[in-house]
Amino acid sequence: MTAPSDAQIKDWMAKQPLAFRATPAVRARKIGLWILFVGLFAWCLYDFNFAPERIWVGLQRLGTVVSFMFPPHLWETWPEWVEVFQALGETVAMAFLGTILGLIIAFPISFLGAKNITRIFWVRHTARRGYDIIRAFGGVLQGFGEELSKGPDLGHGDGKDARKGTKAKGADEDQ
């Protein structure tokens, strides 16, 4: 394939001008949006009293907060740190083991709910409703724990604070 000549390119530009550059209305809209964005950004900097000195002071305060995460008065010798690192390692190992065991158990069971693998209607839908129960169990426990943490007002919550992001599943997942 050969490169197009200058005459061919000019011919194409005359036939399809929008393919080579935006129309004046589109360019004006882009410029207007950029002006609006820069103006909003500048106003936010002014309104929030932005100053580089405040950033520097904030970073110093962040260093103080991070230093409180590892107080030196608790673990002063290396054997004490080794104990902490061992406990952290055990925690990570338990999380990894739980993830692997969950994968080993869930992967084969997940095929029971697949329509193209399990053709028996009642087995497939029983498995799917079982998945729904398992999925809801964590939310029920979390909601119950939140109700217990309210103290004497147990059972009088509005229920809006428990599992805010959970969406209800439909009765039939085939659609």
Z-matrix of the N, CA and C atoms (Angstrom, degrees):
N
C 1 1.454
C 2 1.522 1 108.15
N 3 1.313 2 115.95 1 132.91
C 4 1.461 3 120.88 2 -178.67
C 5 1.511 4 110.31 3 -96.23
N 6 1.306 5 115.38 4 157.81
C 7 1.461 6 121.14 5 178.39
C 8 1.525 7 109.14 6 -72.47
N 9 1.345 8 116.63 7 143.42
C 10 1.469 9 118.19 8 179.12
C 11 1.527 10 111.11 9 -69.83
N 12 1.298 11 115.20 10 150.66
C 13 1.463 12 119.98 11 179.51
C 14 1.530 13 109.87 12 -80.82
N 15 1.328 14 115.53 13 167.53
C 16 1.469 15 120.34 14 179.11
C 17 1.525 16 111.30 15 -63.10
N 18 1.302 17 116.84 16 -35.31
C 19 1.471 18 120.80 17 179.42
C 20 1.523 19 110.50 18 -65.88
N 21 1.334 20 117.11 19 -40.48
C 22 1.463 21 120.00 20 178.90
C 23 1.530 22 110.90 21 -65.86
N 24 1.321 23 116.14 22 -40.59
C 25 1.463 24 119.85 23 179.40
C 26 1.522 25 110.50 24 -63.97
N 27 1.339 26 117.49 25 -43.54
C 28 1.476 27 120.67 26 178.66
C 29 1.517 28 111.02 27 -64.09
N 30 1.334 29 116.89 28 -36.12
C 31 1.460 30 121.25 29 177.66
C 32 1.525 31 110.36 30 -65.10
N 33 1.322 32 116.55 31 -44.41
C 34 1.471 33 120.37 32 178.14
C 35 1.523 34 110.97 33 -64.17
N 36 1.338 35 116.16 34 -39.37
C 37 1.475 36 119.39 35 179.42
C 38 1.527 37 110.78 36 -64.53
N 39 1.321 38 117.14 37 -35.27
C 40 1.467 39 119.92 38 178.34
C 41 1.520 40 111.26 39 -70.45
N 42 1.352 41 116.23 40 -36.67
C 43 1.465 42 119.58 41 -178.94
C 44 1.532 43 112.80 42 -77.20
N 45 1.336 44 116.68 43 -37.48
C 46 1.475 45 121.62 44 -175.85
C 47 1.531 46 110.28 45 -129.21
N 48 1.320 47 118.24 46 73.28
C 49 1.476 48 118.90 47 -175.82
C 50 1.533 49 112.91 48 -66.55
N 51 1.329 50 118.90 49 -29.46
C 52 1.466 51 120.61 50 -178.84
C 53 1.520 52 112.38 51 -70.52
N 54 1.317 53 116.75 52 -20.65
C 55 1.456 54 119.56 53 179.27
C 56 1.522 55 111.41 54 -74.64
N 57 1.343 56 117.28 55 -18.96
C 58 1.457 57 120.27 56 -175.70
C 59 1.522 58 113.64 57 -108.69
N 60 1.319 59 118.16 58 -23.37
C 61 1.458 60 120.84 59 173.78
C 62 1.518 61 109.07 60 -160.72
N 63 1.309 62 114.08 61 158.51
C 64 1.459 63 120.02 62 -176.95
C 65 1.524 64 110.79 63 -75.49
N 66 1.317 65 115.03 64 156.37
C 67 1.461 66 120.13 65 177.05
C 68 1.524 67 109.43 66 -71.51
N 69 1.336 68 118.07 67 162.17
C 70 1.468 69 119.54 68 178.60
C 71 1.528 70 112.95 69 -58.56
N 72 1.316 71 117.97 70 -33.85
C 73 1.464 72 119.92 71 179.51
C 74 1.532 73 110.81 72 -66.54
N 75 1.324 74 117.02 73 -41.57
C 76 1.459 75 120.46 74 178.97
C 77 1.522 76 110.55 75 -66.76
N 78 1.356 77 116.02 76 -42.33
C 79 1.471 78 118.78 77 178.37
C 80 1.524 79 111.24 78 -63.90
N 81 1.335 80 117.86 79 -39.88
C 82 1.467 81 120.83 80 178.87
C 83 1.528 82 110.44 81 -65.28
N 84 1.313 83 116.84 82 -39.17
C 85 1.461 84 120.10 83 178.29
C 86 1.524 85 110.98 84 -64.64
N 87 1.330 86 117.51 85 -42.99
C 88 1.465 87 120.64 86 177.96
C 89 1.524 88 111.36 87 -62.13
N 90 1.318 89 116.91 88 -45.41
C 91 1.469 90 120.33 89 179.11
C 92 1.518 91 110.55 90 -62.79
N 93 1.329 92 116.65 91 -43.33
C 94 1.462 93 120.17 92 178.57
C 95 1.526 94 112.59 93 -61.82
N 96 1.319 95 117.18 94 -41.84
C 97 1.464 96 120.02 95 178.86
C 98 1.531 97 111.31 96 -66.78
N 99 1.330 98 116.77 97 -38.58
C 100 1.469 99 118.90 98 177.35
C 101 1.527 100 110.92 99 -65.55
N 102 1.323 101 117.57 100 -40.50
C 103 1.469 102 120.71 101 177.47
C 104 1.525 103 109.67 102 -63.22
N 105 1.326 104 116.96 103 -42.35
C 106 1.463 105 120.61 104 177.74
C 107 1.522 106 111.11 105 -62.38
N 108 1.325 107 117.86 106 -44.22
C 109 1.461 108 121.95 107 179.77
C 110 1.528 109 111.29 108 -62.92
N 111 1.326 110 117.19 109 -47.16
C 112 1.472 111 120.36 110 -179.61
C 113 1.525 112 109.94 111 -65.33
N 114 1.324 113 117.34 112 -39.36
C 115 1.463 114 119.95 113 177.97
C 116 1.529 115 112.17 114 -64.41
N 117 1.321 116 117.11 115 -42.83
C 118 1.460 117 120.94 116 177.92
C 119 1.529 118 110.52 117 -63.43
N 120 1.329 119 116.61 118 -42.36
C 121 1.460 120 120.89 119 178.66
C 122 1.526 121 110.80 120 -62.04
N 123 1.333 122 117.06 121 -45.21
C 124 1.468 123 120.73 122 179.22
C 125 1.525 124 110.96 123 -64.20
N 126 1.332 125 116.94 124 -41.35
C 127 1.465 126 119.66 125 178.62
C 128 1.526 127 110.81 126 -63.14
N 129 1.346 128 117.78 127 -40.82
C 130 1.470 129 121.07 128 178.30
C 131 1.525 130 110.63 129 -62.69
N 132 1.335 131 117.09 130 -41.74
C 133 1.465 132 119.46 131 177.63
C 134 1.529 133 110.40 132 -60.86
N 135 1.321 134 117.20 133 -42.62
C 136 1.459 135 120.90 134 179.87
C 137 1.525 136 111.12 135 -68.19
N 138 1.335 137 116.33 136 -46.59
C 139 1.457 138 120.47 137 -174.61
C 140 1.530 139 112.37 138 -68.12
N 141 1.326 140 117.51 139 -33.18
C 142 1.461 141 121.08 140 178.98
C 143 1.523 142 112.45 141 -89.23
N 144 1.326 143 116.26 142 8.49
C 145 1.462 144 122.16 143 175.85
C 146 1.528 145 110.50 144 55.68
N 147 1.329 146 115.71 145 52.10
C 148 1.460 147 121.01 146 -178.10
C 149 1.524 148 110.36 147 -70.48
N 150 1.315 149 114.58 148 136.11
C 151 1.465 150 121.48 149 174.07
C 152 1.522 151 107.97 150 -154.30
N 153 1.332 152 118.45 151 139.86
C 154 1.467 153 120.23 152 178.77
C 155 1.532 154 112.69 153 -59.51
N 156 1.327 155 117.27 154 -29.49
C 157 1.465 156 120.18 155 178.37
C 158 1.523 157 110.90 156 -63.12
N 159 1.327 158 116.82 157 -37.21
C 160 1.458 159 120.17 158 179.16
C 161 1.529 160 111.17 159 -66.81
N 162 1.334 161 117.01 160 -35.47
C 163 1.463 162 120.37 161 176.42
C 164 1.531 163 109.17 162 -63.99
N 165 1.327 164 117.50 163 -44.42
C 166 1.462 165 121.30 164 -179.12
C 167 1.536 166 110.93 165 -62.68
N 168 1.326 167 116.76 166 -43.32
C 169 1.465 168 120.19 167 178.49
C 170 1.531 169 110.16 168 -64.50
N 171 1.323 170 116.92 169 -39.41
C 172 1.462 171 120.57 170 178.07
C 173 1.516 172 112.26 171 -63.59
N 174 1.337 173 117.38 172 -38.93
C 175 1.460 174 120.34 173 177.23
C 176 1.535 175 111.06 174 -65.91
N 177 1.320 176 116.60 175 -36.99
C 178 1.464 177 119.14 176 176.59
C 179 1.528 178 110.77 177 -64.86
N 180 1.326 179 116.26 178 -41.14
C 181 1.471 180 119.44 179 177.14
C 182 1.524 181 111.12 180 -65.94
N 183 1.331 182 117.64 181 -36.16
C 184 1.454 183 120.83 182 176.52
C 185 1.525 184 110.20 183 -61.82
N 186 1.329 185 116.93 184 -40.45
C 187 1.457 186 120.25 185 176.09
C 188 1.519 187 111.99 186 -60.69
N 189 1.321 188 117.12 187 -38.29
C 190 1.462 189 120.52 188 177.87
C 191 1.525 190 110.57 189 -65.63
N 192 1.323 191 117.35 190 -42.63
C 193 1.462 192 120.88 191 179.62
C 194 1.525 193 110.18 192 -64.21
N 195 1.330 194 117.17 193 -43.66
C 196 1.462 195 120.31 194 179.12
C 197 1.526 196 110.53 195 -63.76
N 198 1.327 197 117.04 196 -36.22
C 199 1.468 198 119.27 197 179.29
C 200 1.529 199 111.09 198 -66.03
N 201 1.326 200 118.20 199 -28.06
C 202 1.463 201 120.14 200 176.92
C 203 1.530 202 112.42 201 -73.61
N 204 1.331 203 117.12 202 -17.96
C 205 1.459 204 119.65 203 178.67
C 206 1.526 205 111.69 204 -69.32
N 207 1.309 206 117.96 205 -26.98
C 208 1.461 207 122.89 206 179.54
C 209 1.522 208 108.74 207 -126.13
N 210 1.318 209 117.59 208 74.76
C 211 1.455 210 119.13 209 -176.99
C 212 1.536 211 111.25 210 -66.27
N 213 1.315 212 116.65 211 128.49
C 214 1.463 213 119.46 212 -176.61
C 215 1.529 214 113.44 213 -71.89
N 216 1.311 215 118.20 214 -19.24
C 217 1.458 216 119.73 215 -178.05
C 218 1.530 217 112.57 216 -75.98
N 219 1.351 218 118.01 217 -13.62
C 220 1.455 219 120.06 218 179.25
C 221 1.528 220 112.13 219 -87.61
N 222 1.325 221 116.46 220 -42.55
C 223 1.460 222 120.94 221 -176.14
C 224 1.522 223 108.10 222 -124.96
N 225 1.305 224 116.49 223 93.16
C 226 1.458 225 120.30 224 -175.43
C 227 1.522 226 113.19 225 -97.92
N 228 1.336 227 118.21 226 -21.52
C 229 1.455 228 120.34 227 -177.84
C 230 1.518 229 109.59 228 -115.63
N 231 1.345 230 114.62 229 160.56
C 232 1.452 231 119.65 230 -178.50
C 233 1.521 232 113.07 231 -62.10
N 234 1.335 233 121.84 232 -41.43
C 235 1.471 234 119.53 233 178.26
C 236 1.531 235 113.49 234 -58.85
N 237 1.323 236 117.83 235 -31.85
C 238 1.468 237 119.89 236 176.60
C 239 1.532 238 110.41 237 -68.90
N 240 1.329 239 117.45 238 -39.22
C 241 1.458 240 121.26 239 177.41
C 242 1.525 241 110.71 240 -66.63
N 243 1.325 242 117.19 241 -37.24
C 244 1.463 243 120.41 242 178.92
C 245 1.521 244 110.22 243 -60.43
N 246 1.315 245 116.40 244 -40.09
C 247 1.466 246 120.37 245 178.63
C 248 1.532 247 110.79 246 -63.29
N 249 1.330 248 116.48 247 -40.74
C 250 1.466 249 120.45 248 179.03
C 251 1.528 250 110.07 249 -65.38
N 252 1.338 251 116.78 250 -45.93
C 253 1.461 252 120.07 251 -179.82
C 254 1.525 253 111.41 252 -64.57
N 255 1.323 254 117.39 253 -34.73
C 256 1.462 255 120.46 254 177.66
C 257 1.531 256 109.99 255 -65.33
N 258 1.330 257 116.51 256 -42.17
C 259 1.466 258 119.82 257 178.49
C 260 1.533 259 110.74 258 -64.99
N 261 1.341 260 117.42 259 -40.00
C 262 1.466 261 120.04 260 176.98
C 263 1.525 262 110.89 261 -63.52
N 264 1.337 263 116.69 262 -41.73
C 265 1.459 264 120.43 263 177.77
C 266 1.517 265 112.09 264 -62.65
N 267 1.331 266 117.15 265 -40.97
C 268 1.463 267 120.21 266 177.72
C 269 1.521 268 111.15 267 -63.04
N 270 1.318 269 116.77 268 -39.07
C 271 1.462 270 120.67 269 179.27
C 272 1.528 271 110.84 270 -63.29
N 273 1.331 272 116.70 271 -46.17
C 274 1.461 273 120.48 272 179.26
C 275 1.526 274 110.10 273 -64.78
N 276 1.341 275 117.37 274 -39.59
C 277 1.461 276 120.80 275 179.32
C 278 1.528 277 111.09 276 -64.28
N 279 1.337 278 117.75 277 -40.14
C 280 1.466 279 120.14 278 178.35
C 281 1.522 280 110.92 279 -65.21
N 282 1.342 281 117.26 280 -40.73
C 283 1.470 282 119.82 281 178.27
C 284 1.523 283 110.60 282 -63.94
N 285 1.322 284 116.80 283 -42.65
C 286 1.463 285 120.56 284 179.13
C 287 1.523 286 110.68 285 -64.57
N 288 1.325 287 117.33 286 -44.65
C 289 1.463 288 121.26 287 179.65
C 290 1.528 289 110.98 288 -62.79
N 291 1.338 290 116.71 289 -42.00
C 292 1.466 291 120.07 290 177.73
C 293 1.518 292 111.91 291 -62.77
N 294 1.323 293 117.11 292 -39.01
C 295 1.460 294 121.01 293 178.48
C 296 1.528 295 110.69 294 -65.67
N 297 1.320 296 116.71 295 -45.52
C 298 1.465 297 120.29 296 -179.33
C 299 1.528 298 110.70 297 -64.87
N 300 1.346 299 117.71 298 -44.44
C 301 1.469 300 119.98 299 179.13
C 302 1.529 301 111.16 300 -63.57
N 303 1.331 302 116.58 301 -40.32
C 304 1.465 303 119.83 302 176.56
C 305 1.518 304 111.79 303 -61.61
N 306 1.325 305 116.84 304 -39.84
C 307 1.460 306 120.59 305 177.83
C 308 1.521 307 110.99 306 -65.28
N 309 1.328 308 116.52 307 -44.35
C 310 1.459 309 120.45 308 -179.02
C 311 1.528 310 111.10 309 -62.29
N 312 1.326 311 117.35 310 -37.72
C 313 1.468 312 120.57 311 -179.44
C 314 1.529 313 111.11 312 -79.35
N 315 1.345 314 117.77 313 -42.47
C 316 1.462 315 120.76 314 -172.41
C 317 1.520 316 113.24 315 -75.83
N 318 1.331 317 117.86 316 -32.77
C 319 1.463 318 119.16 317 -175.50
C 320 1.527 319 112.67 318 -60.85
N 321 1.331 320 119.61 319 -51.80
C 322 1.470 321 117.30 320 179.54
C 323 1.525 322 113.02 321 -68.16
N 324 1.335 323 116.89 322 -34.20
C 325 1.465 324 119.47 323 -178.85
C 326 1.532 325 110.39 324 -69.10
N 327 1.329 326 117.72 325 -28.02
C 328 1.464 327 120.29 326 -177.88
C 329 1.523 328 111.92 327 -63.72
N 330 1.322 329 117.59 328 -25.27
C 331 1.457 330 119.66 329 179.74
C 332 1.527 331 112.63 330 -69.25
N 333 1.335 332 117.57 331 -20.39
C 334 1.464 333 119.57 332 179.07
C 335 1.520 334 112.05 333 -65.25
N 336 1.336 335 117.60 334 -29.11
C 337 1.461 336 120.46 335 -178.26
C 338 1.513 337 113.85 336 -92.04
N 339 1.325 338 117.84 337 -2.95
C 340 1.463 339 120.76 338 -178.41
C 341 1.523 340 110.37 339 -80.77
N 342 1.323 341 116.62 340 128.59
C 343 1.461 342 121.27 341 -175.92
C 344 1.530 343 112.19 342 -67.87
N 345 1.331 344 116.86 343 -33.84
C 346 1.452 345 118.60 344 -176.91
C 347 1.525 346 112.82 345 -81.53
N 348 1.343 347 118.39 346 -7.94
C 349 1.464 348 121.26 347 178.45
C 350 1.522 349 110.64 348 -107.99
N 351 1.324 350 117.36 349 -47.89
C 352 1.462 351 121.38 350 -179.93
C 353 1.519 352 108.23 351 -97.94
N 354 1.319 353 116.01 352 103.54
C 355 1.460 354 120.51 353 -176.73
C 356 1.520 355 113.07 354 -84.90
N 357 1.332 356 118.65 355 -15.83
C 358 1.463 357 121.38 356 -179.59
C 359 1.524 358 108.58 357 -78.22
N 360 1.326 359 114.94 358 117.44
C 361 1.453 360 121.81 359 -171.96
C 362 1.529 361 112.53 360 -56.29
N 363 1.318 362 117.50 361 -51.95
C 364 1.468 363 120.83 362 -173.78
C 365 1.528 364 111.38 363 -67.90
N 366 1.317 365 119.17 364 -30.72
C 367 1.471 366 121.07 365 177.04
C 368 1.525 367 109.71 366 -69.68
N 369 1.330 368 116.10 367 -46.00
C 370 1.466 369 120.77 368 -178.36
C 371 1.530 370 111.44 369 -62.68
N 372 1.335 371 116.87 370 -47.06
C 373 1.462 372 119.29 371 -176.94
C 374 1.528 373 111.86 372 -74.31
N 375 1.313 374 118.19 373 -30.13
C 376 1.468 375 119.91 374 173.41
C 377 1.523 376 109.76 375 -64.49
N 378 1.325 377 116.91 376 -42.23
C 379 1.459 378 120.70 377 178.09
C 380 1.527 379 110.40 378 -63.04
N 381 1.321 380 117.25 379 -43.29
C 382 1.464 381 120.21 380 -179.34
C 383 1.524 382 111.96 381 -64.59
N 384 1.338 383 117.15 382 -40.95
C 385 1.462 384 118.39 383 177.40
C 386 1.528 385 110.73 384 -67.94
N 387 1.329 386 116.50 385 -32.70
C 388 1.463 387 119.41 386 173.70
C 389 1.517 388 111.34 387 -62.98
N 390 1.350 389 116.76 388 -40.18
C 391 1.469 390 120.17 389 176.61
C 392 1.530 391 110.20 390 -61.89
N 393 1.340 392 116.71 391 -40.44
C 394 1.464 393 120.19 392 179.09
C 395 1.529 394 111.17 393 -62.18
N 396 1.337 395 116.58 394 -40.78
C 397 1.469 396 120.26 395 179.19
C 398 1.523 397 110.12 396 -65.02
N 399 1.323 398 116.93 397 -44.65
C 400 1.461 399 120.50 398 179.35
C 401 1.524 400 110.36 399 -63.24
N 402 1.330 401 117.14 400 -40.48
C 403 1.462 402 121.99 401 -179.72
C 404 1.535 403 111.09 402 -65.42
N 405 1.324 404 116.75 403 -35.19
C 406 1.464 405 120.55 404 -177.44
C 407 1.519 406 112.62 405 -82.07
N 408 1.318 407 117.60 406 -18.94
C 409 1.463 408 120.56 407 -173.57
C 410 1.526 409 112.04 408 -61.14
N 411 1.335 410 117.09 409 -41.73
C 412 1.466 411 120.07 410 178.56
C 413 1.516 412 112.00 411 -62.96
N 414 1.333 413 116.47 412 -40.45
C 415 1.461 414 120.04 413 178.81
C 416 1.511 415 112.57 414 -65.87
N 417 1.328 416 116.31 415 -37.17
C 418 1.465 417 120.36 416 178.45
C 419 1.527 418 109.72 417 -65.04
N 420 1.334 419 116.41 418 -45.09
C 421 1.469 420 119.44 419 178.75
C 422 1.520 421 111.74 420 -64.07
N 423 1.328 422 116.57 421 -40.82
C 424 1.455 423 119.41 422 179.70
C 425 1.532 424 110.31 423 -65.73
N 426 1.315 425 117.30 424 -43.42
C 427 1.463 426 120.02 425 178.41
C 428 1.516 427 112.04 426 -63.49
N 429 1.332 428 116.67 427 -39.91
C 430 1.454 429 120.56 428 177.92
C 431 1.528 430 110.26 429 -64.91
N 432 1.323 431 116.70 430 -41.19
C 433 1.464 432 120.09 431 177.99
C 434 1.516 433 111.80 432 -64.17
N 435 1.331 434 117.55 433 -38.26
C 436 1.462 435 120.26 434 177.79
C 437 1.524 436 110.75 435 -66.92
N 438 1.333 437 116.74 436 -37.27
C 439 1.464 438 119.45 437 177.48
C 440 1.527 439 110.64 438 -66.86
N 441 1.326 440 116.80 439 -39.58
C 442 1.465 441 119.55 440 178.49
C 443 1.518 442 111.80 441 -65.53
N 444 1.325 443 116.62 442 -33.47
C 445 1.461 444 119.57 443 -177.85
C 446 1.525 445 112.19 444 -73.39
N 447 1.322 446 118.23 445 -10.45
C 448 1.465 447 120.91 446 179.88
C 449 1.524 448 112.43 447 -80.36
N 450 1.309 449 116.33 448 -10.10
C 451 1.457 450 119.45 449 176.44
C 452 1.513 451 112.75 450 83.22
N 453 1.345 452 117.27 451 -132.87
C 454 1.464 453 120.25 452 -173.11
C 455 1.529 454 114.30 453 -68.13
N 456 1.324 455 118.40 454 -10.79
C 457 1.458 456 120.39 455 -179.87
C 458 1.515 457 112.14 456 -89.42
N 459 1.326 458 118.29 457 28.30
C 460 1.459 459 122.69 458 -176.71
C 461 1.525 460 110.30 459 -57.30
N 462 1.311 461 114.62 460 128.49
C 463 1.464 462 120.18 461 177.22
C 464 1.508 463 114.27 462 87.66
N 465 1.339 464 118.29 463 -1.86
C 466 1.456 465 120.07 464 -177.72
C 467 1.518 466 112.20 465 -107.89
N 468 1.328 467 117.26 466 12.97
C 469 1.459 468 120.36 467 178.39
C 470 1.512 469 110.72 468 -73.47
N 471 1.330 470 116.20 469 160.29
C 472 1.452 471 119.91 470 -179.70
C 473 1.520 472 112.14 471 -85.80
N 474 1.339 473 117.57 472 -7.57
C 475 1.450 474 121.06 473 177.24
C 476 1.512 475 114.31 474 78.70
N 477 1.329 476 117.97 475 -2.20
C 478 1.459 477 120.79 476 -177.98
C 479 1.520 478 112.37 477 -77.03
N 480 1.322 479 116.81 478 -19.58
C 481 1.458 480 119.05 479 -175.06
C 482 1.519 481 112.91 480 -90.84
N 483 1.313 482 119.13 481 -9.35
C 484 1.454 483 121.42 482 -177.77
C 485 1.524 484 109.75 483 -92.51
N 486 1.304 485 117.19 484 121.85
C 487 1.465 486 124.62 485 175.57
C 488 1.528 487 111.66 486 52.77
N 489 1.328 488 116.31 487 62.83
C 490 1.455 489 120.71 488 -175.61
C 491 1.521 490 113.47 489 -60.91
N 492 1.328 491 117.76 490 -33.71
C 493 1.451 492 119.92 491 -174.61
C 494 1.514 493 114.44 492 -92.65
N 495 1.303 494 119.32 493 1.15
C 496 1.457 495 120.82 494 -176.24
C 497 1.515 496 110.24 495 -78.86
N 498 1.293 497 115.99 496 131.57
C 499 1.463 498 121.10 497 176.64
C 500 1.520 499 109.84 498 -102.78
N 501 1.294 500 115.69 499 142.79
C 502 1.465 501 119.23 500 179.43
C 503 1.525 502 109.13 501 -74.64
N 504 1.296 503 115.04 502 141.95
C 505 1.457 504 120.31 503 178.53
C 506 1.532 505 108.92 504 -89.23
N 507 1.319 506 115.29 505 146.81
C 508 1.452 507 120.28 506 177.74
C 509 1.512 508 111.49 507 -72.87
N 510 1.312 509 115.94 508 161.79
C 511 1.465 510 119.95 509 -178.03
C 512 1.522 511 111.63 510 -70.06
N 513 1.328 512 117.21 511 -31.69
C 514 1.454 513 119.35 512 -178.54
C 515 1.524 514 108.72 513 -123.14
N 516 1.321 515 117.40 514 117.12
C 517 1.457 516 119.94 515 -176.45
C 518 1.521 517 113.32 516 -93.56
N 519 1.325 518 117.73 517 8.09
C 520 1.458 519 120.29 518 -179.62
C 521 1.527 520 112.34 519 -75.52
N 522 1.309 521 118.26 520 -18.81
C 523 1.455 522 120.33 521 -174.39
C 524 1.502 523 111.83 522 -85.25
